[in-house]
Amino acid sequence: MVKIYNDSHQLYGSPKITEILHKHGIQGCQKYVYSIMKEANIKPKYLKHKIKTTISKGNDRKLHNLLKRQFNPKDPDSVWCTDITYIWTEEGFVYLTRLSAVG
């Protein structure tokens, strides 16, 4: 069990280790593997998903502050704003955005 854990770069927890043990013909339930891991103070490492959300290199020269903090435009439908949120799913990140008119 410790070899499986170390071979996984200490990423596998009791469910995955139990599955591999079963493939090698060693029977036991996941709860038992968990208790052995807990007793031996073996804990899986959790990887955080990293995503680059902003790519500004080179774009900053193209962007201009057109609004100049004038948040009450004179003409309707002349200024728009948006917001974006990143949501983690089993398939990866999805993006939720909202676009609205100001004024």
N, C-alpha and C positions, 0 to 999 in steps of 0.2 A: 504494500500500500504506500509506504513512504517513497519507494522508487517511482511509482506512478506519479505521485505528487511532485517529486523533484524533476522528473522527466517533462512534466507539464510547465516547468518554470514556476512552480508553486501557484499555478492558476486554478487547478481543478479542485472543486469542492467534493463533498460526499456523494452527490448524485452521479457525477461523471466518474468518479473513482469506483463506485459500486457497479456502474455499467461496464467498465473495463474489466473489473474482477469477474463479472459474470461471463464475459467473452473468453476469459482464460479458464473457465470452468470452476471458479471459486464462488460458492454460493454464500449469500448473506444479504441482509436487508440494508437499505440506505441508512436507517436509523442506527443500526449497529456500527456501520462505518463512521457515521457522524460522531458517535460516542467515543470511539477509539481516537478519532482525530482530535476531539475536544480534550480528552485525557492527555494526549501527547502534545497539546497546545499547537496543533497544526491548523493554520487558517489560510484559506485561499486569498490571493491578492486580487483585487478588483481593478480592472482597467477602466479609466475614464475615457469616454469617447471625446476626441478633440476634433474640432472643426474650425477651419479658418473662415470666419464670417465677413471679414472686411479686407478687401484688397485695394489699398489706397495709393500704392506706389505708382506714380505717373498720372493717376486720375485727379489728384488735387489741383493740377494746373488747369484742368478742363472744367472744374466745378466753380460756380460763382454764386454768391449770396444775392439772389434776385429780390428776395423779400425785404431785406434790410430791416428786420424786426417791425415792419408795418403790418400788424396782424389784423387790421380792419380795412380790407381793400374797398375801394370806391365802387367798383363794378362787381356785380354778382358773378359767380362762376369763373372768376379770373385767377384765383389762387387755389391750388390743391395741395394737400399734404397726405403723407402715408406713414404707416407704421408697420413693422415686420416683427414676427415672433418665430423663434425656432422651437419646434416640438420634436422630441426624440420618440421614435416608434421602433418596432422590431425590425423594420426595413431600413432604418436610418433616419436622418433628419428630414422633416417636412417643414414647409414655411407657410405661415399664416400671415396674410397681409390685409390691411384695410385702407381704402382710399376714400378721402372725403374732401368736399369743397369747403373752403373757409370763407366766411362772410355772408 
